[in-house]
Amino acid sequence: MHIDQLRKFCLSFPGATEQIQWGDHLLFKIGGKMFAITSLEPSPVWLTLKANPETFAELTERPGIIPAPYLARAKWIGLESREALSIPELEHLLRKSYDMVLDKLPEKTRRALAAGKSGSRVKSQKRKKRPRSSKRVTRRKDR
C-alpha cells in the first residue's frame, strides 16, 4: 500500500482527519486522537498503528513487525516495510485501530462525530457559573 492509498483509506473513516506532526510524520486522527502514523521520509518504521493486546503479541512475532518505538507499552505495532502485511490484512488492522481509538473517546465527542461535526477537536460547552449570593458578608473586627 502506497501513501496515497493509505491516505484515501484512512480518511474514508467517519470523522477521520490528517495532520503533519514532528516534522515529517503524517498522523491520522479521530476526535483529536491518533490511530495511525506514517513517516513521509524514509525511516526504519513505515507505519505505526494500535493493536489489541491479543493481536499485538501475535503480530510482533511476525517478520517485519515490531513493537512501535515509544508506543509499544500502549500496544502499538510498527511495520518495517510495506510488504509486512497484505493489503486486506492491513486495511483490517487500520479499521480495528480506528475503532479502538474511537471507542475510548468521551461519549460527548463520539456523539458530535456521529452527528457529522468533523475536525480534530470537538468544542466542549462552557459550564454556567453559579450565581453568587447577592448578600454580602462582612466581618466584624472585635476590639
C-alpha positions as CSV (number, residue, x, y, z in Angstrom):
1,M,0.0,0.0,0.0
2,H,1.4,3.4,-1.0
3,I,0.9,6.7,0.8
4,D,-1.9,7.8,-1.5
5,Q,-3.8,4.6,-0.9
6,L,-3.2,4.8,2.8
7,R,-4.5,8.4,3.0
8,K,-7.6,7.6,0.9
9,F,-8.4,4.5,3.1
10,C,-7.8,6.2,6.5
11,L,-9.7,9.4,5.5
12,S,-12.7,7.3,4.4
13,F,-13.4,6.6,8.1
14,P,-16.1,8.8,9.5
15,G,-14.6,11.9,11.2
16,A,-11.0,10.9,10.4
17,T,-8.5,13.8,9.9
18,E,-4.9,14.0,9.0
19,Q,-2.1,16.2,10.4
20,I,1.6,16.6,9.8
21,Q,3.4,16.5,13.1
22,W,7.0,16.1,14.4
23,G,8.4,17.5,11.1
24,D,7.8,14.6,8.7
25,H,5.1,12.3,10.2
26,L,1.6,12.1,8.9
27,L,-0.9,11.3,11.6
28,F,-4.4,10.1,11.1
29,K,-6.7,11.0,13.9
30,I,-10.3,10.7,15.2
31,G,-11.5,13.2,17.7
32,G,-8.0,14.6,18.1
33,K,-6.5,11.1,19.0
34,M,-4.2,9.3,16.6
35,F,-5.0,5.9,15.2
36,A,-2.2,5.6,12.6
37,I,1.2,7.3,11.9
38,T,3.3,7.1,8.8
39,S,6.6,8.8,8.0
40,L,6.8,10.9,4.9
41,E,10.6,10.4,4.7
42,P,12.5,7.1,4.7
43,S,12.6,5.7,8.2
44,P,13.0,2.3,9.9
45,V,9.3,2.1,10.6
46,W,6.9,2.7,7.7
47,L,3.6,2.7,9.5
48,T,2.5,2.6,13.2
49,L,-0.9,1.6,14.4
50,K,-2.8,0.5,17.5
51,A,-3.5,-3.2,18.1
52,N,-5.4,-5.0,20.7
53,P,-3.3,-6.9,23.3
54,E,-4.0,-10.4,21.8
55,T,-3.1,-9.4,18.3
56,F,-0.1,-7.3,19.5
57,A,1.7,-10.3,20.8
58,E,0.8,-12.4,17.7
59,L,1.8,-9.7,15.2
60,T,5.1,-8.7,16.8
61,E,6.3,-12.3,16.4
62,R,6.0,-12.0,12.6
63,P,8.9,-10.8,10.5
64,G,8.8,-7.1,9.6
65,I,6.5,-6.2,12.5
66,I,7.9,-4.8,15.7
67,P,6.6,-3.2,18.9
68,A,6.3,0.5,17.9
69,P,9.1,2.8,19.3
70,Y,7.7,5.0,22.1
71,L,4.2,3.4,21.8
72,A,4.7,-0.3,22.4
73,R,3.5,-0.1,26.0
74,A,0.2,1.1,24.7
75,K,0.1,-1.9,22.3
76,W,1.1,-0.1,19.1
77,I,2.9,-2.0,16.3
78,G,5.4,-0.8,13.8
79,L,5.6,-2.1,10.2
80,E,9.2,-2.0,9.0
81,S,8.1,-2.3,5.3
82,R,5.0,-2.1,3.1
83,E,5.3,-5.8,2.4
84,A,5.0,-6.8,6.1
85,L,1.2,-7.3,5.7
86,S,-1.1,-7.9,2.8
87,I,-3.4,-5.0,1.8
88,P,-6.6,-6.7,3.0
89,E,-4.9,-7.5,6.4
90,L,-3.5,-4.0,6.7
91,E,-6.9,-2.5,6.0
92,H,-8.5,-4.7,8.6
93,L,-5.9,-3.7,11.2
94,L,-6.3,0.0,10.4
95,R,-10.0,-0.2,10.8
96,K,-9.5,-2.0,14.2
97,S,-7.1,0.7,15.3
98,Y,-9.6,3.4,14.3
99,D,-12.4,1.6,16.2
100,M,-10.3,1.1,19.3
101,V,-9.4,4.8,19.5
102,L,-13.0,5.8,18.7
103,D,-14.3,3.6,21.5
104,K,-12.0,5.3,24.0
105,L,-13.3,8.8,23.2
106,P,-15.7,10.5,25.5
107,E,-19.3,9.9,24.8
108,K,-19.9,13.6,24.0
109,T,-17.1,13.6,21.4
110,R,-18.5,10.4,19.8
111,R,-22.0,11.9,19.6
112,A,-20.6,15.0,17.9
113,L,-18.6,12.9,15.4
114,A,-21.7,10.8,14.7
115,A,-23.7,14.0,14.1
116,G,-21.3,14.9,11.4
117,K,-19.2,17.5,13.2
118,S,-15.7,16.8,11.9
119,G,-12.3,18.2,12.9
120,S,-9.6,17.1,15.2
121,R,-11.1,18.8,18.2
122,V,-14.8,19.0,19.2
123,K,-15.7,22.1,21.1
124,S,-17.0,21.5,24.5
125,Q,-19.7,23.6,26.0
126,K,-18.8,26.0,28.7
127,R,-20.3,25.4,32.1
128,K,-22.5,28.0,33.5
129,K,-21.2,29.7,36.6
130,R,-23.3,29.6,39.6
131,P,-24.7,33.0,40.6
132,R,-23.2,34.4,43.7
133,S,-25.4,35.4,46.6
134,S,-26.4,39.0,46.5
135,K,-25.9,39.2,50.2
136,R,-22.5,40.5,51.1
137,V,-21.0,39.0,54.2
138,T,-18.9,41.4,56.3
139,R,-16.7,40.5,59.1
140,R,-16.7,42.5,62.3
141,K,-13.5,43.3,63.9
142,D,-13.5,42.8,67.6
143,R,-11.5,45.3,69.6
